[in-house]
Amino acid sequence: MGAPGGVAVIVICVLVLLVDSAAMVYCFRNRKYLPLKSANLINMYLTYVSMLLTFIGTANVASFAGNGRQWMVCAVAVGWLGMALGGLLFVAMLQMRVYSYVNAFVLNRRATGVFALIPAVYMITLSTLFGILAFVLPTTSGYEYIADTNVCTAHGGIYYMGMALMIIQTLVLGLLMFKARRMESCFNEYRKMLIVCGVCFVCGIVLIGIQHVHFATGQLAVYGALNILFSFIPQHVYFYTILGMPIFRSIRQRDAYLHAFINTIEDKGLAHVYELASKCPLGEISDLSDAGKSRRGTLDSQHSAGSNFSGNEPGPVCSPPLPRLGNARQSGALLSYYSSTWQPDTKVTTT
């Protein structure tokens, strides 16, 4: 694969990123849809940013990315965008998702205060440190643009620094996964993250191997394309492992999937835990009940706001007030509400 093949890889990746952009817009417009909301969309927004920046950085490593670059372009595009705000941010998003699982499913708490501050400081420190080194290190131990081959190269100091930070990130992620190994959940969250981490680890090993393979001048396009692909693949495995099913089901079987999703959580009595994990208030209807309102009042207001109800039409169905939340691991009133008002006529899987 020469330069034309490398350019084809760039074009394909750009098209995939456009699909990702459409998915992000769809998620934002449907951010109140419970299965999407519970996927921790802020984490996925930041993941999308990391995917975009990593692509910019890895594309600038390639020999077919365009001529006329300088050292500053290499330091900014590869060092800042590709690594500090791309690769390191992506691994940090994996860590933060597993960290939220550990807090919610294992420790039965939401990370607030110092427990939320420490991970943020940790992520910012690593990215800032690498970004500073990308600029202060000389070209002999930092980034260098080689005009003869039109590539950005990372020399010893910055290369091994990036390697060390990635090893630290991998070890932290491994420890979090070990801590979360016995978490009880509804949708195989741990298994999904285990698959994602496995793909990331394999692709990371391949990327390291690529750096130690000698490519002839005529094969530098292959080197660039491999860097792009093996950075691109694990990020998209994570992106669509988390968002693929909710997006697809929300398009094809929106209401049925919503109720199947809620019933699954209710059957296992983990509503409160999912609130902690995703900051998604599954018991929000119980707040109305706690404020002295009944389901009749809720339905009255919803019916009058969304229909042409008049006294000649049947009124809303009346039922007793919704129950308050009891056991911390029991389902919220929203789950009971959906279960009591909907009878499934289509079997929908949630995993």
C-alpha beads as a LAMMPS data file, in Angstrom:
LAMMPS data file: protein, C-alpha beads

351 atoms
350 bonds

1 atom types
1 bond types

-500.0 500.0 xlo xhi
-500.0 500.0 ylo yhi
-500.0 500.0 zlo zhi

Masses

1 110.0

Atoms # bond

1 1 1 0.000 0.000 0.000
2 1 1 1.575 3.250 -1.128
3 1 1 0.567 6.856 -0.672
4 1 1 -2.758 6.407 -2.538
5 1 1 -3.651 3.564 -0.184
6 1 1 -2.700 5.721 2.774
7 1 1 -4.893 8.536 1.525
8 1 1 -7.725 6.015 1.137
9 1 1 -7.309 5.122 4.823
10 1 1 -7.558 8.813 5.697
11 1 1 -10.736 9.190 3.629
12 1 1 -12.349 6.106 5.189
13 1 1 -11.512 7.318 8.689
14 1 1 -12.950 10.750 7.947
15 1 1 -16.184 9.159 6.719
16 1 1 -16.369 7.026 9.870
17 1 1 -15.808 10.129 12.006
18 1 1 -18.689 11.802 10.182
19 1 1 -20.885 8.855 11.177
20 1 1 -19.597 9.270 14.733
21 1 1 -20.532 12.946 14.595
22 1 1 -24.060 12.043 13.502
23 1 1 -24.242 9.550 16.382
24 1 1 -23.155 12.253 18.833
25 1 1 -25.761 14.676 17.518
26 1 1 -28.398 11.947 17.783
27 1 1 -27.359 11.152 21.356
28 1 1 -27.470 14.818 22.313
29 1 1 -30.924 15.291 20.828
30 1 1 -32.129 12.119 22.572
31 1 1 -30.159 12.635 25.775
32 1 1 -33.293 12.225 27.913
33 1 1 -33.988 8.758 26.495
34 1 1 -33.255 6.559 29.493
35 1 1 -31.019 3.858 27.910
36 1 1 -28.873 6.560 26.291
37 1 1 -28.883 8.768 29.362
38 1 1 -27.700 5.884 31.524
39 1 1 -24.696 5.341 29.209
40 1 1 -22.981 8.366 30.803
41 1 1 -23.109 10.562 27.712
42 1 1 -20.587 13.103 29.005
43 1 1 -18.016 10.318 29.033
44 1 1 -18.939 9.473 25.449
45 1 1 -18.795 13.115 24.312
46 1 1 -15.244 13.336 25.665
47 1 1 -14.443 9.980 24.083
48 1 1 -15.539 11.351 20.717
49 1 1 -13.263 14.379 21.213
50 1 1 -10.355 12.070 22.038
51 1 1 -11.075 10.001 18.905
52 1 1 -11.037 13.083 16.713
53 1 1 -7.835 14.480 18.219
54 1 1 -6.064 11.115 18.127
55 1 1 -6.887 10.848 14.439
56 1 1 -5.424 14.303 13.785
57 1 1 -2.269 13.353 15.654
58 1 1 -1.736 9.964 14.027
59 1 1 -2.478 11.404 10.587
60 1 1 0.315 13.930 11.084
61 1 1 2.769 11.112 11.788
62 1 1 2.132 9.748 8.301
63 1 1 4.187 10.675 5.259
64 1 1 1.084 11.315 3.153
65 1 1 -0.478 13.888 5.497
66 1 1 0.775 16.893 3.555
67 1 1 4.023 18.743 2.883
68 1 1 5.384 21.925 4.357
69 1 1 5.090 20.963 8.005
70 1 1 7.448 22.247 10.694
71 1 1 8.582 21.180 14.159
72 1 1 5.790 23.257 15.728
73 1 1 3.151 21.357 13.751
74 1 1 4.590 18.052 14.948
75 1 1 4.684 19.171 18.581
76 1 1 1.126 20.514 18.510
77 1 1 -0.571 17.946 16.263
78 1 1 1.210 14.822 17.470
79 1 1 2.236 15.809 21.000
80 1 1 -0.693 17.896 22.180
81 1 1 -3.622 16.768 20.063
82 1 1 -2.681 13.185 19.263
83 1 1 -1.208 12.145 22.601
84 1 1 -1.980 14.568 25.455
85 1 1 -5.574 15.346 24.426
86 1 1 -6.151 12.237 22.323
87 1 1 -4.639 8.968 23.456
88 1 1 -4.239 9.843 27.142
89 1 1 -7.750 11.307 27.288
90 1 1 -9.210 8.181 25.690
91 1 1 -7.610 5.839 28.230
92 1 1 -8.729 8.222 30.974
93 1 1 -12.327 7.870 29.765
94 1 1 -12.021 4.091 30.016
95 1 1 -10.700 4.525 33.536
96 1 1 -13.469 6.919 34.522
97 1 1 -16.177 4.547 33.311
98 1 1 -14.750 1.622 35.265
99 1 1 -14.139 3.945 38.233
100 1 1 -17.826 4.889 38.222
101 1 1 -18.707 1.178 38.149
102 1 1 -16.463 0.489 41.145
103 1 1 -18.013 3.329 43.128
104 1 1 -21.613 2.453 42.276
105 1 1 -21.691 -1.328 41.948
106 1 1 -18.971 -2.285 44.435
107 1 1 -18.856 0.536 46.997
108 1 1 -22.502 1.632 46.545
109 1 1 -21.702 5.334 46.445
110 1 1 -21.356 8.182 43.973
111 1 1 -17.911 9.704 43.521
112 1 1 -18.151 13.219 44.953
113 1 1 -15.777 15.616 46.653
114 1 1 -12.246 14.299 46.913
115 1 1 -13.238 11.035 45.198
116 1 1 -14.210 13.029 42.098
117 1 1 -11.356 15.544 42.377
118 1 1 -8.464 13.074 42.540
119 1 1 -9.208 11.354 39.166
120 1 1 -9.642 14.745 37.475
121 1 1 -6.318 16.037 38.850
122 1 1 -4.643 12.781 37.855
123 1 1 -5.880 13.003 34.248
124 1 1 -5.050 16.697 33.856
125 1 1 -1.580 16.234 35.352
126 1 1 -0.576 13.463 32.953
127 1 1 -1.815 15.300 29.856
128 1 1 -0.297 18.628 30.936
129 1 1 3.060 17.030 31.737
130 1 1 3.272 15.394 28.338
131 1 1 2.144 18.570 26.569
132 1 1 4.861 20.613 28.281
133 1 1 7.571 18.075 27.480
134 1 1 6.482 18.026 23.836
135 1 1 7.515 21.688 23.631
136 1 1 10.517 21.985 25.928
137 1 1 12.493 18.928 24.809
138 1 1 14.983 19.535 21.984
139 1 1 14.524 17.796 18.657
140 1 1 17.194 15.247 19.577
141 1 1 14.977 13.870 22.367
142 1 1 11.586 15.271 21.404
143 1 1 9.580 15.670 18.219
144 1 1 11.281 16.322 14.926
145 1 1 9.990 16.941 11.431
146 1 1 12.067 15.131 8.817
147 1 1 11.591 16.936 5.520
148 1 1 13.205 14.229 3.363
149 1 1 10.564 11.653 4.308
150 1 1 7.818 14.131 5.308
151 1 1 7.162 12.471 8.677
152 1 1 6.971 13.607 12.290
153 1 1 9.241 11.481 14.460
154 1 1 9.312 11.065 18.242
155 1 1 12.843 10.582 19.552
156 1 1 13.999 8.837 22.731
157 1 1 12.960 11.198 25.527
158 1 1 9.420 12.031 24.445
159 1 1 8.836 8.514 23.094
160 1 1 9.742 6.811 26.350
161 1 1 7.837 9.416 28.341
162 1 1 4.717 8.671 26.326
163 1 1 5.342 4.963 26.760
164 1 1 5.704 5.372 30.535
165 1 1 2.467 7.363 30.819
166 1 1 0.573 4.771 28.800
167 1 1 1.953 1.986 30.999
168 1 1 0.805 3.896 34.091
169 1 1 -2.624 4.390 32.526
170 1 1 -2.841 0.704 31.635
171 1 1 -1.876 -0.404 35.147
172 1 1 -4.456 1.910 36.718
173 1 1 -7.118 0.620 34.334
174 1 1 -6.129 -2.952 35.154
175 1 1 -6.415 -2.301 38.892
176 1 1 -9.852 -0.741 38.429
177 1 1 -10.990 -3.699 36.336
178 1 1 -9.734 -6.074 39.026
179 1 1 -11.636 -4.103 41.663
180 1 1 -14.827 -4.255 39.574
181 1 1 -14.556 -7.952 38.715
182 1 1 -17.435 -9.017 41.003
183 1 1 -19.812 -6.172 40.270
184 1 1 -23.465 -7.139 39.916
185 1 1 -25.111 -5.409 36.962
186 1 1 -27.943 -5.834 34.466
187 1 1 -26.355 -5.378 31.053
188 1 1 -22.957 -7.135 31.182
189 1 1 -21.109 -3.870 31.712
190 1 1 -18.032 -5.580 33.101
191 1 1 -17.856 -8.086 30.254
192 1 1 -18.158 -5.288 27.700
193 1 1 -15.349 -3.319 29.313
194 1 1 -13.235 -6.472 29.515
195 1 1 -13.611 -6.927 25.751
196 1 1 -12.807 -3.253 25.132
197 1 1 -9.716 -3.404 27.347
198 1 1 -8.573 -6.580 25.601
199 1 1 -8.862 -4.950 22.169
200 1 1 -7.058 -1.833 23.415
201 1 1 -4.238 -3.924 24.879
202 1 1 -3.718 -5.932 21.692
203 1 1 -3.784 -2.819 19.493
204 1 1 -1.382 -1.078 21.876
205 1 1 1.095 -3.961 21.594
206 1 1 0.816 -3.816 17.799
207 1 1 1.443 -0.048 17.815
208 1 1 4.544 -0.494 19.952
209 1 1 5.768 -3.199 17.592
210 1 1 5.220 -0.940 14.578
211 1 1 7.537 1.688 16.085
212 1 1 10.386 -0.847 16.159
213 1 1 9.936 -2.104 12.601
214 1 1 12.151 -0.543 9.950
215 1 1 10.124 0.766 7.007
216 1 1 11.861 1.699 3.786
217 1 1 11.218 5.147 2.374
218 1 1 8.711 3.726 -0.084
219 1 1 6.809 2.000 2.728
220 1 1 6.339 4.971 5.039
221 1 1 2.735 5.281 3.872
222 1 1 2.159 1.779 5.250
223 1 1 3.681 2.868 8.558
224 1 1 1.375 5.877 8.736
225 1 1 -1.726 3.902 7.791
226 1 1 -1.012 1.238 10.430
227 1 1 -0.575 3.912 13.095
228 1 1 -3.918 5.411 12.164
229 1 1 -5.809 2.110 12.009
230 1 1 -4.533 0.603 15.248
231 1 1 -5.323 3.826 17.100
232 1 1 -8.699 4.120 15.400
233 1 1 -9.961 0.574 15.979
234 1 1 -9.934 0.316 19.816
235 1 1 -11.533 3.724 20.227
236 1 1 -14.419 2.761 17.986
237 1 1 -14.803 -0.620 19.629
238 1 1 -15.370 1.228 22.912
239 1 1 -17.585 3.891 21.342
240 1 1 -20.008 1.461 19.727
241 1 1 -19.856 -1.165 22.458
242 1 1 -21.359 1.430 24.788
243 1 1 -23.618 3.353 22.402
244 1 1 -24.318 0.946 19.543
245 1 1 -27.209 -0.998 21.064
246 1 1 -29.028 1.979 22.669
247 1 1 -28.819 4.001 19.455
248 1 1 -29.963 1.115 17.260
249 1 1 -32.840 0.137 19.548
250 1 1 -33.947 3.725 20.029
251 1 1 -34.369 3.948 16.258
252 1 1 -35.956 0.541 15.662
253 1 1 -37.925 -0.284 18.843
254 1 1 -37.791 2.844 20.915
255 1 1 -40.655 2.302 23.364
256 1 1 -40.326 -1.474 23.611
257 1 1 -36.602 -1.223 24.311
258 1 1 -37.167 1.473 26.925
259 1 1 -39.607 -0.674 28.849
260 1 1 -37.475 -3.800 28.482
261 1 1 -34.523 -1.788 29.782
262 1 1 -36.482 -0.570 32.788
263 1 1 -37.976 -3.976 33.549
264 1 1 -34.520 -5.566 33.467
265 1 1 -33.265 -3.132 36.095
266 1 1 -36.398 -3.623 38.164
267 1 1 -36.144 -7.420 38.050
268 1 1 -32.658 -7.254 39.582
269 1 1 -33.506 -4.436 41.992
270 1 1 -30.557 -2.273 40.929
271 1 1 -32.252 1.026 40.084
272 1 1 -30.488 2.969 42.816
273 1 1 -27.121 1.563 41.780
274 1 1 -27.673 2.645 38.177
275 1 1 -28.537 6.111 39.434
276 1 1 -25.146 6.219 41.137
277 1 1 -23.270 4.813 38.137
278 1 1 -24.722 7.107 35.479
279 1 1 -26.185 10.055 37.424
280 1 1 -29.468 9.097 35.776
281 1 1 -32.435 9.631 38.136
282 1 1 -34.502 6.488 37.675
283 1 1 -36.689 7.388 40.633
284 1 1 -37.647 10.883 39.550
285 1 1 -41.400 10.182 39.647
286 1 1 -41.074 9.270 43.304
287 1 1 -39.983 12.850 43.892
288 1 1 -43.472 13.944 42.867
289 1 1 -44.941 11.446 45.279
290 1 1 -42.676 12.672 48.073
291 1 1 -43.862 16.204 47.383
292 1 1 -47.463 15.136 48.062
293 1 1 -48.576 14.483 44.485
294 1 1 -50.171 11.268 43.287
295 1 1 -49.962 9.545 39.959
296 1 1 -53.369 11.029 39.164
297 1 1 -51.958 14.517 39.456
298 1 1 -49.012 13.596 37.282
299 1 1 -51.192 12.047 34.601
300 1 1 -53.677 14.921 34.784
301 1 1 -50.989 17.465 34.058
302 1 1 -49.385 15.358 31.327
303 1 1 -52.729 14.607 29.682
304 1 1 -53.942 18.189 29.710
305 1 1 -50.614 19.437 28.366
306 1 1 -50.350 16.915 25.554
307 1 1 -53.930 16.390 24.307
308 1 1 -57.272 18.022 23.570
309 1 1 -58.936 16.479 26.616
310 1 1 -62.428 17.744 27.336
311 1 1 -65.074 16.734 29.824
312 1 1 -66.762 14.560 27.187
313 1 1 -63.775 12.200 26.925
314 1 1 -62.733 9.537 29.419
315 1 1 -60.465 10.986 32.067
316 1 1 -57.051 9.657 33.044
317 1 1 -56.896 6.394 34.916
318 1 1 -56.608 6.979 38.651
319 1 1 -54.459 4.844 40.895
320 1 1 -52.891 5.050 44.334
321 1 1 -49.884 7.291 44.982
322 1 1 -46.526 6.003 43.889
323 1 1 -44.416 4.327 46.559
324 1 1 -41.442 6.048 48.116
325 1 1 -37.976 4.634 47.684
326 1 1 -37.096 2.090 50.334
327 1 1 -34.094 -0.186 50.231
328 1 1 -31.153 1.489 48.513
329 1 1 -30.920 -1.400 46.055
330 1 1 -34.641 -1.579 45.279
331 1 1 -36.173 -0.188 42.127
332 1 1 -37.411 3.367 42.021
333 1 1 -41.017 4.363 41.516
334 1 1 -40.411 5.154 37.858
335 1 1 -39.702 1.486 37.235
336 1 1 -42.858 0.374 39.021
337 1 1 -44.824 2.978 37.100
338 1 1 -43.667 1.677 33.718
339 1 1 -44.158 -1.951 34.708
340 1 1 -47.730 -1.355 35.871
341 1 1 -48.805 0.627 32.809
342 1 1 -47.226 -1.384 30.012
343 1 1 -47.669 -4.971 28.904
344 1 1 -44.979 -6.066 26.440
345 1 1 -46.177 -7.496 23.169
346 1 1 -42.721 -7.807 21.659
347 1 1 -39.777 -9.545 23.246
348 1 1 -36.816 -7.174 23.237
349 1 1 -33.349 -8.024 24.470
350 1 1 -31.296 -5.384 26.232
351 1 1 -27.816 -6.812 25.883

Bonds

1 1 1 2
2 1 2 3
3 1 3 4
4 1 4 5
5 1 5 6
6 1 6 7
7 1 7 8
8 1 8 9
9 1 9 10
10 1 10 11
11 1 11 12
12 1 12 13
13 1 13 14
14 1 14 15
15 1 15 16
16 1 16 17
17 1 17 18
18 1 18 19
19 1 19 20
20 1 20 21
21 1 21 22
22 1 22 23
23 1 23 24
24 1 24 25
25 1 25 26
26 1 26 27
27 1 27 28
28 1 28 29
29 1 29 30
30 1 30 31
31 1 31 32
32 1 32 33
33 1 33 34
34 1 34 35
35 1 35 36
36 1 36 37
37 1 37 38
38 1 38 39
39 1 39 40
40 1 40 41
41 1 41 42
42 1 42 43
43 1 43 44
44 1 44 45
45 1 45 46
46 1 46 47
47 1 47 48
48 1 48 49
49 1 49 50
50 1 50 51
51 1 51 52
52 1 52 53
53 1 53 54
54 1 54 55
55 1 55 56
56 1 56 57
57 1 57 58
58 1 58 59
59 1 59 60
60 1 60 61
61 1 61 62
62 1 62 63
63 1 63 64
64 1 64 65
65 1 65 66
66 1 66 67
67 1 67 68
68 1 68 69
69 1 69 70
70 1 70 71
71 1 71 72
72 1 72 73
73 1 73 74
74 1 74 75
75 1 75 76
76 1 76 77
77 1 77 78
78 1 78 79
79 1 79 80
80 1 80 81
81 1 81 82
82 1 82 83
83 1 83 84
84 1 84 85
85 1 85 86
86 1 86 87
87 1 87 88
88 1 88 89
89 1 89 90
90 1 90 91
91 1 91 92
92 1 92 93
93 1 93 94
94 1 94 95
95 1 95 96
96 1 96 97
97 1 97 98
98 1 98 99
99 1 99 100
100 1 100 101
101 1 101 102
102 1 102 103
103 1 103 104
104 1 104 105
105 1 105 106
106 1 106 107
107 1 107 108
108 1 108 109
109 1 109 110
110 1 110 111
111 1 111 112
112 1 112 113
113 1 113 114
114 1 114 115
115 1 115 116
116 1 116 117
117 1 117 118
118 1 118 119
119 1 119 120
120 1 120 121
121 1 121 122
122 1 122 123
123 1 123 124
124 1 124 125
125 1 125 126
126 1 126 127
127 1 127 128
128 1 128 129
129 1 129 130
130 1 130 131
131 1 131 132
132 1 132 133
133 1 133 134
134 1 134 135
135 1 135 136
136 1 136 137
137 1 137 138
138 1 138 139
139 1 139 140
140 1 140 141
141 1 141 142
142 1 142 143
143 1 143 144
144 1 144 145
145 1 145 146
146 1 146 147
147 1 147 148
148 1 148 149
149 1 149 150
150 1 150 151
151 1 151 152
152 1 152 153
153 1 153 154
154 1 154 155
155 1 155 156
156 1 156 157
157 1 157 158
158 1 158 159
159 1 159 160
160 1 160 161
161 1 161 162
162 1 162 163
163 1 163 164
164 1 164 165
165 1 165 166
166 1 166 167
167 1 167 168
168 1 168 169
169 1 169 170
170 1 170 171
171 1 171 172
172 1 172 173
173 1 173 174
174 1 174 175
175 1 175 176
176 1 176 177
177 1 177 178
178 1 178 179
179 1 179 180
180 1 180 181
181 1 181 182
182 1 182 183
183 1 183 184
184 1 184 185
185 1 185 186
186 1 186 187
187 1 187 188
188 1 188 189
189 1 189 190
190 1 190 191
191 1 191 192
192 1 192 193
193 1 193 194
194 1 194 195
195 1 195 196
196 1 196 197
197 1 197 198
198 1 198 199
199 1 199 200
200 1 200 201
201 1 201 202
202 1 202 203
203 1 203 204
204 1 204 205
205 1 205 206
206 1 206 207
207 1 207 208
208 1 208 209
209 1 209 210
210 1 210 211
211 1 211 212
212 1 212 213
213 1 213 214
214 1 214 215
215 1 215 216
216 1 216 217
217 1 217 218
218 1 218 219
219 1 219 220
220 1 220 221
221 1 221 222
222 1 222 223
223 1 223 224
224 1 224 225
225 1 225 226
226 1 226 227
227 1 227 228
228 1 228 229
229 1 229 230
230 1 230 231
231 1 231 232
232 1 232 233
233 1 233 234
234 1 234 235
235 1 235 236
236 1 236 237
237 1 237 238
238 1 238 239
239 1 239 240
240 1 240 241
241 1 241 242
242 1 242 243
243 1 243 244
244 1 244 245
245 1 245 246
246 1 246 247
247 1 247 248
248 1 248 249
249 1 249 250
250 1 250 251
251 1 251 252
252 1 252 253
253 1 253 254
254 1 254 255
255 1 255 256
256 1 256 257
257 1 257 258
258 1 258 259
259 1 259 260
260 1 260 261
261 1 261 262
262 1 262 263
263 1 263 264
264 1 264 265
265 1 265 266
266 1 266 267
267 1 267 268
268 1 268 269
269 1 269 270
270 1 270 271
271 1 271 272
272 1 272 273
273 1 273 274
274 1 274 275
275 1 275 276
276 1 276 277
277 1 277 278
278 1 278 279
279 1 279 280
280 1 280 281
281 1 281 282
282 1 282 283
283 1 283 284
284 1 284 285
285 1 285 286
286 1 286 287
287 1 287 288
288 1 288 289
289 1 289 290
290 1 290 291
291 1 291 292
292 1 292 293
293 1 293 294
294 1 294 295
295 1 295 296
296 1 296 297
297 1 297 298
298 1 298 299
299 1 299 300
300 1 300 301
301 1 301 302
302 1 302 303
303 1 303 304
304 1 304 305
305 1 305 306
306 1 306 307
307 1 307 308
308 1 308 309
309 1 309 310
310 1 310 311
311 1 311 312
312 1 312 313
313 1 313 314
314 1 314 315
315 1 315 316
316 1 316 317
317 1 317 318
318 1 318 319
319 1 319 320
320 1 320 321
321 1 321 322
322 1 322 323
323 1 323 324
324 1 324 325
325 1 325 326
326 1 326 327
327 1 327 328
328 1 328 329
329 1 329 330
330 1 330 331
331 1 331 332
332 1 332 333
333 1 333 334
334 1 334 335
335 1 335 336
336 1 336 337
337 1 337 338
338 1 338 339
339 1 339 340
340 1 340 341
341 1 341 342
342 1 342 343
343 1 343 344
344 1 344 345
345 1 345 346
346 1 346 347
347 1 347 348
348 1 348 349
349 1 349 350
350 1 350 351
